[in-house]
Amino acid sequence: MNYISNTLSFLRVAAFGLNHVALAIAVFALADMLGATGHWITVVLGNLFILVLEGAIVVI
């Protein structure tokens, strides 16, 4: 039972990693469509959004 619990826990961590990468790719794809100023604003706000979203998921 302990092995199954640990495996599920590591799968949860892997899912968080995949979620983070997918969101980061989306943020940088949007940022690449904008000019220099919009690029940096999108990167900063997008990363803040990712942090808040992942924090909310962890709290839940």
CHARMM internal coordinates of N, CA and C (Angstrom, degrees):
IC EDIT
DIST 1 N 1 CA 1.4491
DIST 1 CA 1 C 1.5316
ANGL 1 N 1 CA 1 C 111.10
DIST 1 C 2 N 1.3192
ANGL 1 CA 1 C 2 N 117.02
DIHE 1 N 1 CA 1 C 2 N -37.27
DIST 2 N 2 CA 1.4545
ANGL 1 C 2 N 2 CA 121.51
DIHE 1 CA 1 C 2 N 2 CA -179.64
DIST 2 CA 2 C 1.5307
ANGL 2 N 2 CA 2 C 111.11
DIHE 1 C 2 N 2 CA 2 C -64.37
DIST 2 C 3 N 1.3377
ANGL 2 CA 2 C 3 N 116.82
DIHE 2 N 2 CA 2 C 3 N -38.48
DIST 3 N 3 CA 1.4709
ANGL 2 C 3 N 3 CA 120.49
DIHE 2 CA 2 C 3 N 3 CA 179.58
DIST 3 CA 3 C 1.5289
ANGL 3 N 3 CA 3 C 111.24
DIHE 2 C 3 N 3 CA 3 C -65.56
DIST 3 C 4 N 1.3207
ANGL 3 CA 3 C 4 N 115.27
DIHE 3 N 3 CA 3 C 4 N -39.85
DIST 4 N 4 CA 1.4736
ANGL 3 C 4 N 4 CA 119.14
DIHE 3 CA 3 C 4 N 4 CA 179.23
DIST 4 CA 4 C 1.5235
ANGL 4 N 4 CA 4 C 110.10
DIHE 3 C 4 N 4 CA 4 C -65.86
DIST 4 C 5 N 1.3174
ANGL 4 CA 4 C 5 N 116.78
DIHE 4 N 4 CA 4 C 5 N -42.54
DIST 5 N 5 CA 1.4633
ANGL 4 C 5 N 5 CA 121.14
DIHE 4 CA 4 C 5 N 5 CA 179.11
DIST 5 CA 5 C 1.5281
ANGL 5 N 5 CA 5 C 111.20
DIHE 4 C 5 N 5 CA 5 C -62.03
DIST 5 C 6 N 1.3263
ANGL 5 CA 5 C 6 N 116.58
DIHE 5 N 5 CA 5 C 6 N -44.05
DIST 6 N 6 CA 1.4728
ANGL 5 C 6 N 6 CA 120.01
DIHE 5 CA 5 C 6 N 6 CA 179.06
DIST 6 CA 6 C 1.5234
ANGL 6 N 6 CA 6 C 111.36
DIHE 5 C 6 N 6 CA 6 C -65.76
DIST 6 C 7 N 1.3243
ANGL 6 CA 6 C 7 N 117.41
DIHE 6 N 6 CA 6 C 7 N -39.61
DIST 7 N 7 CA 1.4635
ANGL 6 C 7 N 7 CA 120.98
DIHE 6 CA 6 C 7 N 7 CA 178.78
DIST 7 CA 7 C 1.5177
ANGL 7 N 7 CA 7 C 110.82
DIHE 6 C 7 N 7 CA 7 C -62.86
DIST 7 C 8 N 1.3303
ANGL 7 CA 7 C 8 N 116.66
DIHE 7 N 7 CA 7 C 8 N -44.27
DIST 8 N 8 CA 1.4663
ANGL 7 C 8 N 8 CA 119.47
DIHE 7 CA 7 C 8 N 8 CA 178.18
DIST 8 CA 8 C 1.5214
ANGL 8 N 8 CA 8 C 111.66
DIHE 7 C 8 N 8 CA 8 C -64.39
DIST 8 C 9 N 1.3125
ANGL 8 CA 8 C 9 N 117.33
DIHE 8 N 8 CA 8 C 9 N -35.91
DIST 9 N 9 CA 1.4555
ANGL 8 C 9 N 9 CA 120.50
DIHE 8 CA 8 C 9 N 9 CA 178.14
DIST 9 CA 9 C 1.5322
ANGL 9 N 9 CA 9 C 111.13
DIHE 8 C 9 N 9 CA 9 C -64.41
DIST 9 C 10 N 1.3332
ANGL 9 CA 9 C 10 N 116.60
DIHE 9 N 9 CA 9 C 10 N -42.57
DIST 10 N 10 CA 1.4577
ANGL 9 C 10 N 10 CA 119.46
DIHE 9 CA 9 C 10 N 10 CA 178.81
DIST 10 CA 10 C 1.5260
ANGL 10 N 10 CA 10 C 111.75
DIHE 9 C 10 N 10 CA 10 C -70.33
DIST 10 C 11 N 1.3172
ANGL 10 CA 10 C 11 N 117.98
DIHE 10 N 10 CA 10 C 11 N -31.20
DIST 11 N 11 CA 1.4642
ANGL 10 C 11 N 11 CA 120.37
DIHE 10 CA 10 C 11 N 11 CA 174.34
DIST 11 CA 11 C 1.5243
ANGL 11 N 11 CA 11 C 110.75
DIHE 10 C 11 N 11 CA 11 C -65.28
DIST 11 C 12 N 1.3208
ANGL 11 CA 11 C 12 N 116.75
DIHE 11 N 11 CA 11 C 12 N -35.61
DIST 12 N 12 CA 1.4645
ANGL 11 C 12 N 12 CA 121.08
DIHE 11 CA 11 C 12 N 12 CA 176.58
DIST 12 CA 12 C 1.5274
ANGL 12 N 12 CA 12 C 110.37
DIHE 11 C 12 N 12 CA 12 C -63.85
DIST 12 C 13 N 1.3219
ANGL 12 CA 12 C 13 N 116.42
DIHE 12 N 12 CA 12 C 13 N -42.69
DIST 13 N 13 CA 1.4674
ANGL 12 C 13 N 13 CA 120.80
DIHE 12 CA 12 C 13 N 13 CA 177.87
DIST 13 CA 13 C 1.5281
ANGL 13 N 13 CA 13 C 110.24
DIHE 12 C 13 N 13 CA 13 C -64.03
DIST 13 C 14 N 1.3290
ANGL 13 CA 13 C 14 N 117.46
DIHE 13 N 13 CA 13 C 14 N -40.40
DIST 14 N 14 CA 1.4676
ANGL 13 C 14 N 14 CA 121.00
DIHE 13 CA 13 C 14 N 14 CA 177.68
DIST 14 CA 14 C 1.5281
ANGL 14 N 14 CA 14 C 110.83
DIHE 13 C 14 N 14 CA 14 C -63.57
DIST 14 C 15 N 1.3286
ANGL 14 CA 14 C 15 N 116.94
DIHE 14 N 14 CA 14 C 15 N -39.09
DIST 15 N 15 CA 1.4668
ANGL 14 C 15 N 15 CA 120.37
DIHE 14 CA 14 C 15 N 15 CA 177.99
DIST 15 CA 15 C 1.5261
ANGL 15 N 15 CA 15 C 110.90
DIHE 14 C 15 N 15 CA 15 C -64.12
DIST 15 C 16 N 1.3421
ANGL 15 CA 15 C 16 N 117.65
DIHE 15 N 15 CA 15 C 16 N -39.70
DIST 16 N 16 CA 1.4632
ANGL 15 C 16 N 16 CA 120.37
DIHE 15 CA 15 C 16 N 16 CA 175.72
DIST 16 CA 16 C 1.5225
ANGL 16 N 16 CA 16 C 110.92
DIHE 15 C 16 N 16 CA 16 C -62.02
DIST 16 C 17 N 1.3303
ANGL 16 CA 16 C 17 N 116.68
DIHE 16 N 16 CA 16 C 17 N -39.96
DIST 17 N 17 CA 1.4612
ANGL 16 C 17 N 17 CA 120.53
DIHE 16 CA 16 C 17 N 17 CA 178.91
DIST 17 CA 17 C 1.5200
ANGL 17 N 17 CA 17 C 112.19
DIHE 16 C 17 N 17 CA 17 C -63.66
DIST 17 C 18 N 1.3345
ANGL 17 CA 17 C 18 N 116.44
DIHE 17 N 17 CA 17 C 18 N -44.46
DIST 18 N 18 CA 1.4659
ANGL 17 C 18 N 18 CA 120.19
DIHE 17 CA 17 C 18 N 18 CA 178.16
DIST 18 CA 18 C 1.5181
ANGL 18 N 18 CA 18 C 111.54
DIHE 17 C 18 N 18 CA 18 C -65.31
DIST 18 C 19 N 1.3214
ANGL 18 CA 18 C 19 N 116.64
DIHE 18 N 18 CA 18 C 19 N -38.96
DIST 19 N 19 CA 1.4548
ANGL 18 C 19 N 19 CA 121.23
DIHE 18 CA 18 C 19 N 19 CA 177.56
DIST 19 CA 19 C 1.5284
ANGL 19 N 19 CA 19 C 111.03
DIHE 18 C 19 N 19 CA 19 C -62.24
DIST 19 C 20 N 1.3227
ANGL 19 CA 19 C 20 N 116.27
DIHE 19 N 19 CA 19 C 20 N -43.56
DIST 20 N 20 CA 1.4596
ANGL 19 C 20 N 20 CA 121.07
DIHE 19 CA 19 C 20 N 20 CA 179.91
DIST 20 CA 20 C 1.5281
ANGL 20 N 20 CA 20 C 111.12
DIHE 19 C 20 N 20 CA 20 C -62.77
DIST 20 C 21 N 1.3100
ANGL 20 CA 20 C 21 N 116.59
DIHE 20 N 20 CA 20 C 21 N -44.51
DIST 21 N 21 CA 1.4719
ANGL 20 C 21 N 21 CA 120.45
DIHE 20 CA 20 C 21 N 21 CA -179.66
DIST 21 CA 21 C 1.5223
ANGL 21 N 21 CA 21 C 110.94
DIHE 20 C 21 N 21 CA 21 C -64.48
DIST 21 C 22 N 1.3325
ANGL 21 CA 21 C 22 N 117.25
DIHE 21 N 21 CA 21 C 22 N -43.35
DIST 22 N 22 CA 1.4660
ANGL 21 C 22 N 22 CA 120.27
DIHE 21 CA 21 C 22 N 22 CA -179.35
DIST 22 CA 22 C 1.5240
ANGL 22 N 22 CA 22 C 111.38
DIHE 21 C 22 N 22 CA 22 C -63.23
DIST 22 C 23 N 1.3249
ANGL 22 CA 22 C 23 N 116.68
DIHE 22 N 22 CA 22 C 23 N -42.66
DIST 23 N 23 CA 1.4643
ANGL 22 C 23 N 23 CA 119.38
DIHE 22 CA 22 C 23 N 23 CA 178.22
DIST 23 CA 23 C 1.5264
ANGL 23 N 23 CA 23 C 111.57
DIHE 22 C 23 N 23 CA 23 C -66.47
DIST 23 C 24 N 1.3266
ANGL 23 CA 23 C 24 N 116.87
DIHE 23 N 23 CA 23 C 24 N -39.54
DIST 24 N 24 CA 1.4698
ANGL 23 C 24 N 24 CA 120.03
DIHE 23 CA 23 C 24 N 24 CA 179.22
DIST 24 CA 24 C 1.5229
ANGL 24 N 24 CA 24 C 110.97
DIHE 23 C 24 N 24 CA 24 C -64.92
DIST 24 C 25 N 1.3212
ANGL 24 CA 24 C 25 N 117.29
DIHE 24 N 24 CA 24 C 25 N -40.19
DIST 25 N 25 CA 1.4711
ANGL 24 C 25 N 25 CA 120.37
DIHE 24 CA 24 C 25 N 25 CA 177.26
DIST 25 CA 25 C 1.5271
ANGL 25 N 25 CA 25 C 110.23
DIHE 24 C 25 N 25 CA 25 C -61.58
DIST 25 C 26 N 1.3352
ANGL 25 CA 25 C 26 N 116.45
DIHE 25 N 25 CA 25 C 26 N -42.33
DIST 26 N 26 CA 1.4638
ANGL 25 C 26 N 26 CA 120.19
DIHE 25 CA 25 C 26 N 26 CA 179.27
DIST 26 CA 26 C 1.5197
ANGL 26 N 26 CA 26 C 111.22
DIHE 25 C 26 N 26 CA 26 C -64.01
DIST 26 C 27 N 1.3213
ANGL 26 CA 26 C 27 N 117.34
DIHE 26 N 26 CA 26 C 27 N -42.90
DIST 27 N 27 CA 1.4725
ANGL 26 C 27 N 27 CA 120.82
DIHE 26 CA 26 C 27 N 27 CA 179.64
DIST 27 CA 27 C 1.5217
ANGL 27 N 27 CA 27 C 110.50
DIHE 26 C 27 N 27 CA 27 C -62.82
DIST 27 C 28 N 1.3192
ANGL 27 CA 27 C 28 N 117.69
DIHE 27 N 27 CA 27 C 28 N -46.54
DIST 28 N 28 CA 1.4574
ANGL 27 C 28 N 28 CA 119.98
DIHE 27 CA 27 C 28 N 28 CA -178.12
DIST 28 CA 28 C 1.5290
ANGL 28 N 28 CA 28 C 111.97
DIHE 27 C 28 N 28 CA 28 C -70.71
DIST 28 C 29 N 1.3312
ANGL 28 CA 28 C 29 N 117.94
DIHE 28 N 28 CA 28 C 29 N -29.73
DIST 29 N 29 CA 1.4697
ANGL 28 C 29 N 29 CA 120.01
DIHE 28 CA 28 C 29 N 29 CA 175.01
DIST 29 CA 29 C 1.5264
ANGL 29 N 29 CA 29 C 109.98
DIHE 28 C 29 N 29 CA 29 C -65.90
DIST 29 C 30 N 1.3327
ANGL 29 CA 29 C 30 N 116.57
DIHE 29 N 29 CA 29 C 30 N -41.85
DIST 30 N 30 CA 1.4692
ANGL 29 C 30 N 30 CA 119.56
DIHE 29 CA 29 C 30 N 30 CA 176.50
DIST 30 CA 30 C 1.5273
ANGL 30 N 30 CA 30 C 111.12
DIHE 29 C 30 N 30 CA 30 C -66.11
DIST 30 C 31 N 1.3206
ANGL 30 CA 30 C 31 N 116.94
DIHE 30 N 30 CA 30 C 31 N -40.14
DIST 31 N 31 CA 1.4645
ANGL 30 C 31 N 31 CA 120.81
DIHE 30 CA 30 C 31 N 31 CA -178.63
DIST 31 CA 31 C 1.5228
ANGL 31 N 31 CA 31 C 111.23
DIHE 30 C 31 N 31 CA 31 C -65.90
DIST 31 C 32 N 1.3241
ANGL 31 CA 31 C 32 N 117.43
DIHE 31 N 31 CA 31 C 32 N -34.25
DIST 32 N 32 CA 1.4627
ANGL 31 C 32 N 32 CA 120.00
DIHE 31 CA 31 C 32 N 32 CA 179.95
DIST 32 CA 32 C 1.5207
ANGL 32 N 32 CA 32 C 112.72
DIHE 31 C 32 N 32 CA 32 C -67.99
DIST 32 C 33 N 1.3288
ANGL 32 CA 32 C 33 N 117.53
DIHE 32 N 32 CA 32 C 33 N -19.24
DIST 33 N 33 CA 1.4626
ANGL 32 C 33 N 33 CA 120.87
DIHE 32 CA 32 C 33 N 33 CA 179.81
DIST 33 CA 33 C 1.5262
ANGL 33 N 33 CA 33 C 112.40
DIHE 32 C 33 N 33 CA 33 C -81.14
DIST 33 C 34 N 1.3264
ANGL 33 CA 33 C 34 N 117.27
DIHE 33 N 33 CA 33 C 34 N -10.10
DIST 34 N 34 CA 1.4569
ANGL 33 C 34 N 34 CA 121.00
DIHE 33 CA 33 C 34 N 34 CA -174.63
DIST 34 CA 34 C 1.5271
ANGL 34 N 34 CA 34 C 111.10
DIHE 33 C 34 N 34 CA 34 C -106.36
DIST 34 C 35 N 1.3091
ANGL 34 CA 34 C 35 N 116.03
DIHE 34 N 34 CA 34 C 35 N 171.85
DIST 35 N 35 CA 1.4547
ANGL 34 C 35 N 35 CA 121.47
DIHE 34 CA 34 C 35 N 35 CA 176.21
DIST 35 CA 35 C 1.5185
ANGL 35 N 35 CA 35 C 111.16
DIHE 34 C 35 N 35 CA 35 C -73.94
DIST 35 C 36 N 1.3235
ANGL 35 CA 35 C 36 N 116.27
DIHE 35 N 35 CA 35 C 36 N -171.96
DIST 36 N 36 CA 1.4638
ANGL 35 C 36 N 36 CA 121.36
DIHE 35 CA 35 C 36 N 36 CA -174.42
DIST 36 CA 36 C 1.5269
ANGL 36 N 36 CA 36 C 112.07
DIHE 35 C 36 N 36 CA 36 C -62.28
DIST 36 C 37 N 1.3284
ANGL 36 CA 36 C 37 N 117.15
DIHE 36 N 36 CA 36 C 37 N -48.35
DIST 37 N 37 CA 1.4629
ANGL 36 C 37 N 37 CA 120.06
DIHE 36 CA 36 C 37 N 37 CA -178.41
DIST 37 CA 37 C 1.5254
ANGL 37 N 37 CA 37 C 110.91
DIHE 36 C 37 N 37 CA 37 C -67.62
DIST 37 C 38 N 1.3118
ANGL 37 CA 37 C 38 N 116.41
DIHE 37 N 37 CA 37 C 38 N -45.99
DIST 38 N 38 CA 1.4623
ANGL 37 C 38 N 38 CA 120.83
DIHE 37 CA 37 C 38 N 38 CA 178.84
DIST 38 CA 38 C 1.5092
ANGL 38 N 38 CA 38 C 112.19
DIHE 37 C 38 N 38 CA 38 C -63.28
DIST 38 C 39 N 1.3398
ANGL 38 CA 38 C 39 N 115.90
DIHE 38 N 38 CA 38 C 39 N -32.59
DIST 39 N 39 CA 1.4630
ANGL 38 C 39 N 39 CA 120.34
DIHE 38 CA 38 C 39 N 39 CA 178.67
DIST 39 CA 39 C 1.5210
ANGL 39 N 39 CA 39 C 110.60
DIHE 38 C 39 N 39 CA 39 C -60.79
DIST 39 C 40 N 1.3270
ANGL 39 CA 39 C 40 N 116.82
DIHE 39 N 39 CA 39 C 40 N -50.40
DIST 40 N 40 CA 1.4644
ANGL 39 C 40 N 40 CA 120.09
DIHE 39 CA 39 C 40 N 40 CA -177.03
DIST 40 CA 40 C 1.5166
ANGL 40 N 40 CA 40 C 112.26
DIHE 39 C 40 N 40 CA 40 C -69.73
DIST 40 C 41 N 1.3201
ANGL 40 CA 40 C 41 N 117.01
DIHE 40 N 40 CA 40 C 41 N -36.16
DIST 41 N 41 CA 1.4670
ANGL 40 C 41 N 41 CA 119.75
DIHE 40 CA 40 C 41 N 41 CA 176.91
DIST 41 CA 41 C 1.5264
ANGL 41 N 41 CA 41 C 110.29
DIHE 40 C 41 N 41 CA 41 C -64.28
DIST 41 C 42 N 1.3238
ANGL 41 CA 41 C 42 N 116.54
DIHE 41 N 41 CA 41 C 42 N -43.16
DIST 42 N 42 CA 1.4591
ANGL 41 C 42 N 42 CA 120.82
DIHE 41 CA 41 C 42 N 42 CA 179.28
DIST 42 CA 42 C 1.5220
ANGL 42 N 42 CA 42 C 111.64
DIHE 41 C 42 N 42 CA 42 C -65.41
DIST 42 C 43 N 1.3212
ANGL 42 CA 42 C 43 N 117.26
DIHE 42 N 42 CA 42 C 43 N -40.03
DIST 43 N 43 CA 1.4703
ANGL 42 C 43 N 43 CA 120.58
DIHE 42 CA 42 C 43 N 43 CA 179.63
DIST 43 CA 43 C 1.5275
ANGL 43 N 43 CA 43 C 110.08
DIHE 42 C 43 N 43 CA 43 C -64.67
DIST 43 C 44 N 1.3204
ANGL 43 CA 43 C 44 N 117.51
DIHE 43 N 43 CA 43 C 44 N -45.49
DIST 44 N 44 CA 1.4672
ANGL 43 C 44 N 44 CA 120.44
DIHE 43 CA 43 C 44 N 44 CA -178.07
DIST 44 CA 44 C 1.5301
ANGL 44 N 44 CA 44 C 110.53
DIHE 43 C 44 N 44 CA 44 C -67.40
DIST 44 C 45 N 1.3290
ANGL 44 CA 44 C 45 N 117.69
DIHE 44 N 44 CA 44 C 45 N -50.19
DIST 45 N 45 CA 1.4570
ANGL 44 C 45 N 45 CA 120.27
DIHE 44 CA 44 C 45 N 45 CA -179.19
DIST 45 CA 45 C 1.5271
ANGL 45 N 45 CA 45 C 111.91
DIHE 44 C 45 N 45 CA 45 C -66.98
DIST 45 C 46 N 1.3202
ANGL 45 CA 45 C 46 N 116.79
DIHE 45 N 45 CA 45 C 46 N -35.68
DIST 46 N 46 CA 1.4581
ANGL 45 C 46 N 46 CA 120.39
DIHE 45 CA 45 C 46 N 46 CA 177.87
DIST 46 CA 46 C 1.5157
ANGL 46 N 46 CA 46 C 112.11
DIHE 45 C 46 N 46 CA 46 C -65.05
DIST 46 C 47 N 1.3309
ANGL 46 CA 46 C 47 N 116.70
DIHE 46 N 46 CA 46 C 47 N -41.83
DIST 47 N 47 CA 1.4670
ANGL 46 C 47 N 47 CA 119.74
DIHE 46 CA 46 C 47 N 47 CA 178.15
DIST 47 CA 47 C 1.5233
ANGL 47 N 47 CA 47 C 111.33
DIHE 46 C 47 N 47 CA 47 C -68.21
DIST 47 C 48 N 1.3289
ANGL 47 CA 47 C 48 N 117.44
DIHE 47 N 47 CA 47 C 48 N -36.92
DIST 48 N 48 CA 1.4645
ANGL 47 C 48 N 48 CA 119.75
DIHE 47 CA 47 C 48 N 48 CA 174.59
DIST 48 CA 48 C 1.5281
ANGL 48 N 48 CA 48 C 110.89
DIHE 47 C 48 N 48 CA 48 C -62.71
DIST 48 C 49 N 1.3145
ANGL 48 CA 48 C 49 N 116.12
DIHE 48 N 48 CA 48 C 49 N -41.13
DIST 49 N 49 CA 1.4628
ANGL 48 C 49 N 49 CA 120.72
DIHE 48 CA 48 C 49 N 49 CA 177.48
DIST 49 CA 49 C 1.5237
ANGL 49 N 49 CA 49 C 111.08
DIHE 48 C 49 N 49 CA 49 C -61.41
DIST 49 C 50 N 1.3311
ANGL 49 CA 49 C 50 N 116.58
DIHE 49 N 49 CA 49 C 50 N -43.39
DIST 50 N 50 CA 1.4643
ANGL 49 C 50 N 50 CA 121.02
DIHE 49 CA 49 C 50 N 50 CA 178.69
DIST 50 CA 50 C 1.5219
ANGL 50 N 50 CA 50 C 110.45
DIHE 49 C 50 N 50 CA 50 C -61.78
DIST 50 C 51 N 1.3261
ANGL 50 CA 50 C 51 N 117.11
DIHE 50 N 50 CA 50 C 51 N -44.16
DIST 51 N 51 CA 1.4632
ANGL 50 C 51 N 51 CA 120.22
DIHE 50 CA 50 C 51 N 51 CA 179.31
DIST 51 CA 51 C 1.5275
ANGL 51 N 51 CA 51 C 112.04
DIHE 50 C 51 N 51 CA 51 C -62.63
DIST 51 C 52 N 1.3204
ANGL 51 CA 51 C 52 N 117.13
DIHE 51 N 51 CA 51 C 52 N -43.61
DIST 52 N 52 CA 1.4660
ANGL 51 C 52 N 52 CA 121.13
DIHE 51 CA 51 C 52 N 52 CA -179.65
DIST 52 CA 52 C 1.5249
ANGL 52 N 52 CA 52 C 109.27
DIHE 51 C 52 N 52 CA 52 C -66.41
DIST 52 C 53 N 1.3173
ANGL 52 CA 52 C 53 N 118.27
DIHE 52 N 52 CA 52 C 53 N -43.49
DIST 53 N 53 CA 1.4609
ANGL 52 C 53 N 53 CA 121.34
DIHE 52 CA 52 C 53 N 53 CA -179.09
DIST 53 CA 53 C 1.5238
ANGL 53 N 53 CA 53 C 111.32
DIHE 52 C 53 N 53 CA 53 C -63.67
DIST 53 C 54 N 1.3371
ANGL 53 CA 53 C 54 N 116.85
DIHE 53 N 53 CA 53 C 54 N -44.96
DIST 54 N 54 CA 1.4600
ANGL 53 C 54 N 54 CA 119.57
DIHE 53 CA 53 C 54 N 54 CA 179.11
DIST 54 CA 54 C 1.5310
ANGL 54 N 54 CA 54 C 111.29
DIHE 53 C 54 N 54 CA 54 C -67.96
DIST 54 C 55 N 1.3211
ANGL 54 CA 54 C 55 N 117.58
DIHE 54 N 54 CA 54 C 55 N -35.13
DIST 55 N 55 CA 1.4565
ANGL 54 C 55 N 55 CA 120.57
DIHE 54 CA 54 C 55 N 55 CA 175.22
DIST 55 CA 55 C 1.5192
ANGL 55 N 55 CA 55 C 111.60
DIHE 54 C 55 N 55 CA 55 C -63.61
DIST 55 C 56 N 1.3365
ANGL 55 CA 55 C 56 N 116.42
DIHE 55 N 55 CA 55 C 56 N -40.28
DIST 56 N 56 CA 1.4698
ANGL 55 C 56 N 56 CA 120.38
DIHE 55 CA 55 C 56 N 56 CA 178.24
DIST 56 CA 56 C 1.5227
ANGL 56 N 56 CA 56 C 110.71
DIHE 55 C 56 N 56 CA 56 C -65.31
DIST 56 C 57 N 1.3185
ANGL 56 CA 56 C 57 N 117.20
DIHE 56 N 56 CA 56 C 57 N -38.88
DIST 57 N 57 CA 1.4566
ANGL 56 C 57 N 57 CA 120.62
DIHE 56 CA 56 C 57 N 57 CA 178.92
DIST 57 CA 57 C 1.5300
ANGL 57 N 57 CA 57 C 110.20
DIHE 56 C 57 N 57 CA 57 C -64.67
DIST 57 C 58 N 1.3153
ANGL 57 CA 57 C 58 N 117.20
DIHE 57 N 57 CA 57 C 58 N -41.22
DIST 58 N 58 CA 1.4635
ANGL 57 C 58 N 58 CA 120.81
DIHE 57 CA 57 C 58 N 58 CA -179.99
DIST 58 CA 58 C 1.5276
ANGL 58 N 58 CA 58 C 110.61
DIHE 57 C 58 N 58 CA 58 C -66.15
DIST 58 C 59 N 1.3240
ANGL 58 CA 58 C 59 N 116.89
DIHE 58 N 58 CA 58 C 59 N -40.36
DIST 59 N 59 CA 1.4701
ANGL 58 C 59 N 59 CA 120.48
DIHE 58 CA 58 C 59 N 59 CA -179.36
DIST 59 CA 59 C 1.5298
ANGL 59 N 59 CA 59 C 110.42
DIHE 58 C 59 N 59 CA 59 C -65.59
DIST 59 C 60 N 1.3040
ANGL 59 CA 59 C 60 N 116.10
DIHE 59 N 59 CA 59 C 60 N -38.99
DIST 60 N 60 CA 1.4792
ANGL 59 C 60 N 60 CA 119.68
DIHE 59 CA 59 C 60 N 60 CA -179.75
DIST 60 CA 60 C 1.4986
ANGL 60 N 60 CA 60 C 108.49
DIHE 59 C 60 N 60 CA 60 C -67.05
END
COOR INIT
IC SEED 1 N 1 CA 1 C
IC BUILD
